[in-house]
Amino acid sequence: MALERVFSPPRRLRRLRNGPFEKLLDGFCKWLFKQGFSRRIISRHLFNISHLIEPLGHEKRNVRLAVRSEDITRLLKAYNLHRIRPAPENHLRRVSYSVNRFLAYLRGLGLLNPLAPQAIYLPLLNAYLLWVHQHQHVADGTLQLRSHSITQFLQWLGPEATPKGLSRLTAKRVETFFLNYAQHKGRSARRSMQSALRTFLRFCLHQGYIEQPLHRTVPTLRTYKLATVPRGLTEPQAQQVLRCIQRNSHAGRRDYAILQLLYTYGIRGAQVRALRLEDIDWTQNQILFKAVKNGKDSRLPLTTPVGESLLDYLRNARPPYSDPQVFLTCRAPYHPLPCSTALSAIVERQIRGAGIQLSSKGAHAFRHCFATRMLHQGHSLKAVADVLGHRHLSTTFIYTKVDFNALKQVALEWPQGGPP
């Protein structure tokens, strides 16, 4: 049985075998082994779960055929109250992690009764996303951004986030929400919310939920194109980050391969996460990066440093998992890097480990470094745009601000002598 593979002390094993959820725990144990968890981690998960779910089996001395997620949530909240000493925060986080794994297992078996109540704004949000998709034909990435932004607005409205409640929406409330949101956000986040709010209020006007064109009342925070300077790593800083990566662990080998790709090709983080095993042509020494953000595919030469770092990771660090993505998580359950935040955390950790202070620590720090390096080597803006995958040359114009060789040629001479 699976439990015997984890627990050797008879006392603990007997307690699990005699409990009300013996079959569930044994199946959960098998599921964890299949997901690639180590024996030590499985033991911790089972220990945490056994204490939490035991009370569920003693109600009227009958074991329930299905576990309700609200029961698990209630037990998790009460867990710390029944301890002799309050549990430290990291322990509660580990218990919560075990609970989430157990809920995923129950969901797969169909034994988990989902939480019945849903957010009051969900029907309105779904109707808006469908309308945007049908009338504006936006890309999937834009649709996700719209959903994220409008969810925040609807949560802020609270009970009034319904078609009937929107009839009481005023220009003052729209302005208040946006200005409060914009106070703590950067330029890109403000522009994204501004655009999402305007399309949502147009949708509400079209559907008859509001009578006034409130989309005109969303404040305009003026920004200027090409007003900023690209913020990224300098060439010495980028090389220092690569040198400081500890490659004696699975995570270190993976991180080095990722950062070597970012440094060598200046690709986006999404292209790194989407890279598949079939995109690496070892015989032709080429690597393909699929387009994102309506850009262009890039097929580039596979350099020796990149090839060696990828081989080191694939042979010695990548989990034996059938997923086609190149880069996976280093801990079970193994899966591709889930989102841009996961990749940004890897880049930020390595930049911080190299002792470099930088305001922008995501994958774009290496992208800006790459574009600057190309310009300093004398490549044209067209060549930079082609390698970066920019569809329009105007997107690359911002890098003219760091092309110091070209700027020297147009600089005016300093006037001789002082003021009269």
C-alpha positions in Angstrom: 0.0 0.0 0.0 1.1 3.6 -0.6 1.0 4.6 3.1 3.6 1.9 4.0 6.0 3.5 1.5 5.9 6.7 3.6 5.5 5.8 7.2 7.5 3.1 8.9 6.6 3.8 12.6 3.7 1.4 13.3 2.0 3.9 15.6 1.5 6.6 13.1 0.7 4.1 10.3 -1.9 2.5 12.6 -3.5 5.9 13.3 -3.9 6.6 9.6 -5.2 3.1 8.8 -7.8 3.2 11.6 -9.0 6.7 10.7 -12.2 7.5 8.9 -10.5 8.6 5.7 -8.1 5.7 5.3 -8.9 5.1 1.6 -8.8 8.8 0.8 -5.4 9.2 2.4 -4.0 6.1 0.7 -5.3 7.4 -2.6 -3.9 10.8 -1.9 -0.6 9.3 -1.1 -0.5 7.5 -4.4 -1.5 10.7 -6.2 1.4 12.6 -4.6 3.9 9.9 -5.6 2.6 10.1 -9.2 3.0 13.9 -9.2 6.7 13.5 -8.3 6.7 14.5 -4.7 9.5 13.2 -2.5 8.8 10.8 0.4 9.6 13.5 2.9 7.2 16.0 1.4 4.4 13.4 1.2 4.9 12.6 4.8 4.5 16.2 5.7 1.3 16.6 3.6 -0.3 13.5 5.1 0.6 14.6 8.6 -1.0 18.0 8.1 -4.1 16.6 6.4 -4.8 13.8 8.9 -5.2 16.3 11.8 -7.5 18.6 9.8 -9.9 16.1 8.2 -10.3 13.7 11.2 -13.2 15.7 12.8 -15.2 15.4 9.5 -15.5 11.7 9.9 -16.9 11.6 13.5 -20.1 13.6 12.9 -22.9 11.2 13.8 -20.3 8.4 13.5 -20.7 8.4 9.7 -18.0 9.2 7.2 -19.2 11.6 4.6 -19.1 10.4 1.0 -17.9 13.9 -0.1 -16.0 16.6 1.5 -17.2 20.1 1.3 -14.6 22.8 0.7 -16.3 25.1 3.2 -15.6 22.4 5.9 -12.0 22.4 5.0 -11.9 26.2 5.1 -13.6 26.2 8.4 -11.2 23.7 9.9 -8.2 25.5 8.5 -9.3 28.8 10.2 -9.9 27.0 13.5 -6.7 25.0 13.3 -4.5 27.6 15.1 -7.1 28.2 17.8 -7.0 24.6 19.1 -3.2 24.5 19.5 -1.6 24.9 22.9 0.7 27.5 21.4 0.0 29.7 18.4 1.5 28.2 15.2 4.2 30.3 13.5 3.2 31.9 10.2 5.4 29.6 8.1 3.8 26.5 9.6 0.3 27.8 8.8 1.5 28.4 5.3 2.7 24.8 4.9 -0.6 23.5 6.3 -2.5 25.6 3.8 -0.3 24.3 1.0 -1.1 20.7 2.1 -4.8 21.5 2.1 -4.7 22.9 -1.4 -3.0 19.7 -2.6 -5.7 17.6 -1.0 -8.5 19.7 -2.5 -6.9 19.3 -5.9 -6.9 15.5 -5.4 -10.6 15.5 -4.3 -11.5 17.6 -7.2 -10.0 15.1 -9.6 -12.1 12.3 -8.0 -15.3 14.4 -8.1 -15.6 14.2 -4.3 -15.3 17.9 -3.6 -18.5 19.9 -3.4 -17.5 23.3 -4.7 -18.4 26.4 -2.8 -22.0 27.2 -3.8 -22.0 31.0 -3.6 -20.3 32.8 -6.4 -19.2 36.4 -6.7 -22.2 38.7 -7.3 -20.4 40.5 -10.1 -19.5 37.3 -12.1 -22.5 37.3 -14.5 -21.8 41.0 -15.3 -18.1 40.4 -15.8 -18.7 37.4 -18.1 -21.2 39.3 -20.2 -18.8 42.2 -20.6 -15.9 39.9 -21.7 -18.2 38.2 -24.2 -19.2 41.6 -25.6 -15.6 42.8 -25.9 -14.6 39.6 -27.6 -17.4 39.8 -30.1 -17.3 43.6 -30.9 -13.6 44.4 -30.5 -12.0 41.1 -31.4 -9.2 41.6 -28.8 -6.4 39.2 -28.3 -6.6 36.6 -25.5 -3.9 38.5 -23.6 -5.8 41.7 -23.8 -9.0 39.9 -22.7 -7.2 38.7 -19.5 -6.0 42.2 -18.7 -9.5 43.6 -19.2 -10.9 40.9 -16.9 -8.3 41.6 -14.2 -8.9 45.4 -14.3 -12.7 45.2 -14.3 -12.8 42.6 -11.6 -11.1 45.2 -9.3 -13.6 47.8 -10.2 -16.6 45.5 -9.6 -15.1 44.3 -6.3 -14.8 48.0 -5.3 -18.5 48.5 -6.2 -19.5 45.7 -3.9 -23.2 44.9 -3.7 -23.9 47.4 -6.5 -21.9 45.4 -9.1 -25.1 44.2 -10.8 -27.1 45.6 -13.8 -29.6 47.1 -11.4 -26.9 48.6 -9.1 -25.1 50.2 -12.0 -28.1 52.4 -12.6 -27.0 54.4 -9.5 -23.4 54.7 -10.7 -22.3 58.4 -10.9 -19.4 60.1 -12.6 -18.0 61.1 -9.1 -17.8 57.4 -8.1 -16.0 56.5 -11.3 -13.5 59.3 -10.9 -13.0 58.4 -7.2 -12.2 54.8 -8.0 -9.8 55.6 -10.8 -7.8 58.3 -8.9 -7.5 56.1 -5.8 -6.3 53.2 -8.0 -3.8 55.4 -10.0 -2.1 56.7 -6.9 -0.2 53.5 -6.3 0.2 52.2 -9.8 2.7 52.8 -12.6 2.1 54.2 -16.0 1.2 50.9 -17.7 -1.2 49.8 -15.0 -3.0 53.2 -15.1 -3.3 53.1 -18.9 -4.6 49.5 -18.7 -7.3 50.4 -16.1 -8.2 53.6 -18.0 -8.8 51.6 -21.2 -10.7 48.8 -19.5 -13.0 51.2 -17.6 -13.9 53.1 -20.7 -14.8 49.9 -22.7 -16.8 48.6 -19.7 -18.8 51.8 -19.3 -19.5 51.8 -23.1 -20.7 48.2 -22.7 -23.0 49.3 -19.8 -24.4 52.2 -21.9 -24.9 49.8 -24.9 -26.8 47.3 -22.7 -28.9 50.0 -21.1 -27.5 49.5 -17.5 -26.6 53.2 -17.4 -28.2 56.2 -19.1 -25.2 58.6 -19.3 -22.0 58.2 -21.3 -19.9 57.7 -18.1 -16.9 56.5 -20.2 -16.2 60.2 -20.9 -15.8 60.8 -17.2 -12.8 58.4 -16.7 -9.9 60.8 -16.0 -7.1 61.2 -18.5 -3.7 61.0 -17.0 -1.5 62.5 -19.7 1.5 60.5 -20.7 3.9 61.1 -23.6 5.2 58.4 -25.9 9.0 57.8 -25.7 9.1 60.1 -22.6 11.2 57.7 -20.6 14.6 56.1 -21.0 14.8 52.3 -21.1 15.8 51.0 -17.7 17.9 47.9 -17.8 21.1 46.2 -16.9 24.4 47.5 -18.2 26.6 45.1 -20.0 29.0 44.6 -17.0 26.0 44.2 -14.7 24.4 41.5 -17.0 27.7 39.5 -17.1 28.0 39.8 -13.4 24.6 38.3 -12.9 25.5 35.4 -15.1 28.7 34.8 -13.3 27.1 34.8 -9.8 24.5 32.1 -10.6 25.2 29.0 -8.6 25.0 26.1 -11.1 25.5 23.2 -8.6 21.7 22.7 -8.2 18.8 21.9 -10.5 17.3 25.4 -9.9 20.7 27.0 -10.6 21.1 25.2 -13.9 17.6 26.1 -15.0 18.0 29.8 -14.0 21.4 30.0 -15.8 19.9 28.7 -19.0 16.9 31.1 -18.7 19.1 34.2 -18.1 21.6 33.1 -20.8 18.7 33.1 -23.3 17.5 36.5 -22.1 21.0 38.0 -22.3 21.9 36.5 -25.7 18.7 37.1 -27.6 16.8 39.9 -25.8 13.6 37.9 -26.0 10.5 38.5 -23.9 9.8 36.5 -20.7 6.7 35.0 -22.4 8.9 33.6 -25.2 11.1 31.9 -22.7 8.1 30.3 -20.9 6.6 29.2 -24.3 9.9 27.7 -25.6 9.3 24.1 -26.5 11.7 21.2 -27.0 10.9 21.1 -30.7 11.8 24.7 -31.1 15.5 23.9 -30.6 17.0 22.6 -33.9 20.2 21.0 -32.7 21.3 19.8 -36.2 20.9 23.2 -37.8 22.1 25.1 -34.7 19.0 27.3 -34.7 16.4 28.2 -32.1 12.8 29.5 -32.8 11.1 32.0 -30.6 7.3 32.2 -31.3 5.8 35.7 -31.6 4.0 37.4 -28.7 2.0 40.6 -28.6 1.3 40.5 -32.4 5.0 40.5 -33.1 7.0 38.3 -35.5 8.6 34.9 -35.1 12.3 34.9 -34.6 14.6 32.1 -35.8 18.1 32.8 -34.6 21.4 31.0 -34.5 22.0 28.8 -31.5 25.1 30.2 -29.9 27.6 28.0 -28.1 27.0 29.5 -24.6 23.2 29.1 -25.0 23.5 25.6 -26.4 25.8 24.4 -23.6 23.6 25.9 -20.9 20.5 24.3 -22.4 22.2 20.9 -22.6 23.4 21.1 -19.0 19.8 21.8 -17.9 18.1 19.3 -20.1 20.6 16.5 -19.2 21.2 17.2 -15.5 18.3 19.3 -14.1 15.1 19.1 -16.0 12.5 16.7 -14.4 11.6 13.6 -16.4 8.3 15.0 -17.4 6.5 14.7 -20.7 5.4 18.3 -21.1 6.8 19.9 -24.3 7.9 23.1 -22.6 11.6 23.4 -22.0 11.5 25.1 -18.6 9.6 23.5 -15.7 9.3 24.0 -12.0 12.1 22.4 -9.9 9.7 21.0 -7.3 6.7 18.7 -7.6 4.2 18.8 -9.0 6.2 19.5 -12.1 4.7 21.9 -14.7 5.7 24.8 -17.0 6.4 28.1 -15.4 2.8 29.3 -14.8 2.9 33.0 -15.4 5.2 36.0 -16.0 5.4 36.6 -12.3 7.2 33.3 -11.8 9.8 34.2 -14.4 10.2 37.7 -13.1 10.8 36.2 -9.6 13.7 34.1 -11.0 15.3 37.1 -12.7 14.9 39.3 -9.7 16.4 36.6 -7.4 19.5 36.3 -9.5 19.9 40.1 -9.9 19.6 40.5 -6.2 22.0 37.6 -5.6 24.6 39.4 -7.7 24.3 42.5 -5.4 22.9 44.8 -8.1 20.3 47.4 -7.2 17.9 48.0 -10.1 14.4 49.5 -10.2 13.3 47.1 -13.0 14.2 43.5 -12.2 12.1 41.5 -14.7 13.0 39.9 -18.0 12.9 43.3 -19.7 16.0 44.4 -17.8 18.0 41.9 -20.1 15.9 42.9 -23.1 16.9 46.6 -22.7 20.5 45.5 -22.2 20.5 43.5 -25.4 19.0 46.3 -27.5 21.5 48.8 -26.1 24.4 46.4 -26.8 23.3 46.0 -30.4 23.2 49.8 -31.0 26.6 50.3 -29.4 27.9 47.6 -31.8 26.7 49.7 -34.7 23.6 47.8 -35.7 20.8 49.7 -37.3 17.4 50.3 -35.7 15.9 48.0 -38.3 18.2 45.2 -37.3 17.4 45.7 -33.7 13.7 45.7 -34.4 13.9 42.5 -36.4 15.8 40.6 -33.7 13.5 41.9 -30.9 10.5 40.9 -33.0 9.0 44.4 -33.2 6.4 44.6 -36.0 6.7 48.4 -36.3 9.9 50.3 -36.3 8.4 53.0 -34.1 8.4 50.6 -31.2 12.2 50.5 -31.3 12.6 54.3 -31.4 12.9 54.5 -27.6 16.4 52.9 -27.9 17.7 55.9 -29.8 18.0 57.6 -26.4 20.7 55.2 -25.4 22.5 55.2 -28.8 25.3 57.5 -27.5 27.4 57.2 -30.6 24.6 58.6 -32.8 23.7 61.2 -30.2 27.3 62.6 -30.2 27.0 63.3 -34.0 24.0 65.5 -33.6 25.1 67.2 -30.3 25.7 71.0 -30.5 29.1 72.3 -29.6 29.4 74.0 -26.2 29.6 77.8 -26.9 33.1 79.3 -26.2 33.2 81.8 -23.4 30.7 82.6 -20.8 27.6 84.9 -20.8 28.2 88.5 -21.6 
